[in-house]
Amino acid sequence: MRPVAGIICCTRTVGIEPAQAVMNRYVAGAMKYADAAALLVPSMPELMKASEVAARLDGLMLTGSPSNMDPALYGQDVPDAPGPFDAGRDTMTADLIKAMLDLGRPVFGVCRGFQEINVAFGGTLRRDMSADGAPLAHHAPDEAGFDAMFDHEHRVDLTPRGVLATAFGAETAIVNSVHYQGVDRLGEGLLVEARAPDGVVEAVSAKVNGAPVLAVQWHPEWKPERNPQSQAFFEVFGRALRGEPLVPLIPAHAGTQMAGR
C-alpha cells in the first residue's frame, strides 16, 4: 500500500456556489513523483476538526492559492490588506500543521503553504514582493497571462548541505516566481534552505517531534515533467511519507551530518 498524502483544499467559487477545490497539478505531482495516494482535506473547520483527519494521513501538502493570509494571523492589523482571503483555509491549515506535527507526521508546503508554515512558526509576511524600487521582481507584471506568470523566473541560492541542495545536487536553482507575499520575519526554529539574490527567504526546513517540515516559495508542481529539481522535491516528500531519510547521509568526515534535519 502506498502512503496517503493529505492535500489541503481552498474555498473557491464555482459558478455562484462555494466549492472545495485543489488544482490537479498539485495532486498529480504528489501522486506521480512522491508515489503516493492522495486525499483532499476540505477547509471547513466549522464542520471538521483537524485532529479528526490528521491521524489518517501519512503527511500533509499545503498548496499554493490565489488567496492571501489574513495579516491578523501574524499580528498585523491592516484594514486595507490586499485579498482575496480564505478564512476557512487559514483556520484549517493552522490547526492541521499543529495536529500533524504533534503526531510526528511530515508537513510540506508550496507558495501559500510556505507562508502558512512560516506564520505557524511565529514568522511574519511582507505583502508586496515587487513594490516600486524593489531590487527583484518576485512576480510577473499584472498584465501577464496565466502561462507567463509561471514563466517568470529568478535564481535562488541553496544552503550548502541543506535538504534541497543535497536532493538537487546543486548550489543554485532557477525557480518560477508567482508570489505577491513572502517572508518578512522568519519563523522560530525554521532553517533557511534557499534565498533569492535580494536576500528574501525562498525555502525552509525544520524537524518537529521527528517530523520533517520542508516548504518552498516557488511552484514545483508546475510542469514538473520538464524540471528534474521539481520532481526531486516531490520525491523528497515521498520519502518523508514513508519515514525514510529525506536525503542520503553525508559522510561524517565531510562535516555535520544532514540526516537529522
C-alpha positions in Angstrom: 0.0 0.0 0.0 1.3 3.5 -0.9 1.3 6.2 1.8 -1.5 8.7 1.9 -0.8 12.4 1.4 -3.4 14.8 2.6 -3.7 17.8 0.3 -5.4 20.9 1.6 -8.3 22.4 -0.3 -9.1 26.1 -1.0 -12.5 27.7 -0.9 -13.3 28.7 -4.5 -16.4 29.9 -6.2 -17.7 27.6 -9.0 -20.5 29.3 -10.8 -22.3 31.0 -8.0 -21.6 28.4 -5.3 -18.6 28.0 -2.9 -16.6 24.8 -3.5 -13.7 23.0 -2.0 -11.0 22.7 -4.7 -7.4 21.8 -5.5 -5.8 22.3 -8.8 -5.0 19.0 -10.4 -1.3 19.8 -10.8 -0.7 19.6 -7.0 -2.5 16.3 -6.7 -0.8 14.8 -9.8 2.7 16.0 -8.6 2.3 14.3 -5.3 0.7 11.1 -6.6 3.2 10.7 -9.5 6.5 11.8 -8.2 6.0 11.1 -4.5 4.4 7.8 -5.5 1.6 8.3 -3.0 -2.2 8.1 -2.8 -3.9 11.3 -2.0 -6.9 12.6 0.0 -8.3 16.1 -0.3 -8.8 17.8 3.0 -11.7 20.4 3.0 -11.1 23.8 4.5 -14.3 23.7 6.5 -13.2 24.0 10.2 -16.8 24.7 11.2 -17.7 21.1 10.3 -14.5 19.1 10.8 -11.6 19.3 13.3 -8.0 18.9 12.0 -7.5 16.3 14.7 -10.2 14.1 13.2 -8.3 13.7 9.9 -4.6 14.1 10.8 -4.1 10.6 12.3 -5.4 9.1 9.0 -2.7 10.8 6.9 0.9 9.9 6.4 1.8 13.5 5.6 0.4 16.9 4.6 0.9 19.0 1.5 -0.1 22.7 1.7 -0.7 24.1 -1.8 -0.5 27.4 -3.4 -3.6 29.5 -3.8 -4.8 32.8 -5.2 -5.8 33.8 -1.7 -3.6 35.6 0.9 -3.3 35.0 4.6 -5.2 37.4 6.9 -2.5 39.7 8.4 -4.2 39.4 11.8 -2.8 35.9 11.9 0.7 37.3 12.2 -0.2 40.2 14.5 -0.7 43.0 12.0 -3.9 45.0 11.9 -4.1 46.1 8.2 -7.6 47.2 7.2 -6.7 47.6 3.6 -4.6 44.5 3.2 -4.9 43.0 -0.3 -7.0 39.9 -0.7 -8.7 37.7 -1.6 -8.9 35.9 1.7 -9.9 32.4 2.7 -10.7 32.3 6.4 -11.6 28.6 6.3 -8.3 27.6 4.9 -6.4 30.0 7.3 -8.0 28.2 10.3 -7.8 24.6 8.9 -4.1 24.8 7.9 -3.0 26.3 11.2 -4.8 23.5 13.0 -3.6 20.8 10.6 0.1 21.9 10.9 -0.1 21.6 14.7 -2.0 18.3 14.6 0.3 16.7 12.1 3.5 17.8 13.9 2.1 16.7 17.3 1.7 13.3 15.7 5.2 13.4 14.2 3.9 13.4 10.6 5.6 15.4 7.8 4.3 18.8 6.6 5.4 20.2 3.2 4.3 23.5 1.6 4.3 25.3 -1.7 3.8 29.1 -2.1 0.9 29.9 0.2 1.7 26.7 2.1 5.3 28.0 2.6 3.9 31.2 4.0 1.4 29.3 6.3 4.3 27.3 7.7 6.3 30.5 8.4 3.4 32.0 10.2 2.7 28.8 12.1 6.3 29.0 13.5 5.7 32.6 14.6 7.0 34.4 11.5 5.5 37.4 9.6 4.9 38.2 5.9 5.6 41.1 3.5 2.6 41.9 1.4 4.1 43.1 -2.0 7.3 41.5 -3.1 7.6 43.6 -6.2 6.8 47.1 -5.0 8.3 50.0 -6.8 12.0 50.2 -6.2 12.3 46.5 -5.1 15.6 45.0 -6.2 14.0 41.9 -7.6 10.5 41.3 -9.1 9.0 38.2 -7.4 6.0 38.1 -9.7 5.3 38.9 -13.4 3.7 42.2 -14.4 0.0 42.3 -13.6 -1.0 42.2 -17.2 0.9 38.9 -17.9 -1.2 35.9 -19.0 -1.5 32.8 -16.9 1.3 30.8 -18.5 3.5 33.9 -18.5 3.0 34.2 -14.7 4.6 30.8 -14.2 7.3 31.5 -16.8 8.6 34.4 -14.6 11.8 33.1 -13.0 14.8 34.0 -10.9 17.8 32.3 -9.3 17.9 31.0 -5.8 21.0 30.1 -3.8 20.6 26.8 -2.0 22.0 26.5 1.5 25.2 24.3 1.3 24.5 20.8 2.7 20.8 21.6 3.1 18.0 19.3 2.2 17.3 20.9 -1.1 21.0 21.4 -2.1 21.6 17.7 -1.3 18.4 16.5 -3.1 19.1 18.6 -6.1 22.8 18.0 -6.2 23.3 21.7 -6.9 24.3 25.0 -5.3 21.6 27.1 -7.1 18.3 26.6 -8.8 16.2 28.6 -11.3 12.7 28.8 -9.9 9.4 30.2 -11.1 8.2 33.1 -9.0 4.5 33.9 -8.8 4.1 35.4 -5.3 3.0 38.8 -4.1 3.5 37.9 -0.4 6.7 36.5 1.1 8.7 36.0 4.3 9.4 39.1 6.4 10.5 37.7 9.8 11.5 34.1 9.6 9.6 31.7 12.0 11.4 30.5 15.0 13.1 27.1 14.5 13.0 27.3 10.7 16.2 26.7 8.8 16.8 28.6 5.6 17.1 26.3 2.6 17.2 28.9 -0.2 17.4 32.6 -0.7 16.7 34.8 -3.7 19.5 37.2 -4.8 17.8 40.0 -2.9 18.1 38.0 0.3 14.4 37.0 0.6 14.0 33.5 2.1 12.6 31.2 -0.6 12.7 27.8 1.2 12.8 26.5 4.7 13.1 23.2 6.6 12.7 22.1 10.2 12.2 18.9 12.2 9.5 18.7 15.0 8.8 15.6 17.0 10.8 13.7 14.4 8.6 15.0 11.6 10.3 16.8 8.7 9.0 20.2 7.5 10.0 21.4 4.1 8.5 24.3 2.1 9.3 26.3 -1.0 8.0 29.7 -2.2 8.1 28.6 -5.8 5.9 26.1 -7.7 7.4 22.7 -8.3 4.0 21.3 -9.3 4.0 23.5 -12.4 5.1 21.2 -15.4 7.4 19.0 -13.2 7.9 16.7 -16.2 10.2 19.4 -17.6 12.2 20.0 -14.4 14.2 17.3 -12.6 14.5 19.5 -9.5 10.7 19.8 -9.2 10.5 16.1 -9.4 13.1 15.8 -6.7 11.1 18.0 -4.4 8.1 15.6 -4.6 10.5 12.6 -4.3 11.7 14.0 -1.0 8.0 14.3 0.0 7.5 10.7 -0.9 10.5 9.6 1.3 9.1 11.7 4.2 5.7 10.0 3.8 7.4 6.6 4.2 9.5 7.7 7.2 12.7 7.4 5.2 15.7 9.9 5.3 14.9 12.8 3.2 18.3 12.8 1.5 21.3 10.4 1.5 23.6 10.5 4.5 26.6 12.8 4.2 29.8 11.2 5.4 30.9 12.3 8.9 34.3 13.4 7.6 32.5 16.0 5.4 31.2 17.8 8.5 27.9 17.9 10.3 25.5 15.2 9.0 22.4 16.1 7.2 20.3 13.1 8.2 18.8 14.6 11.3 17.2 17.5 9.5 
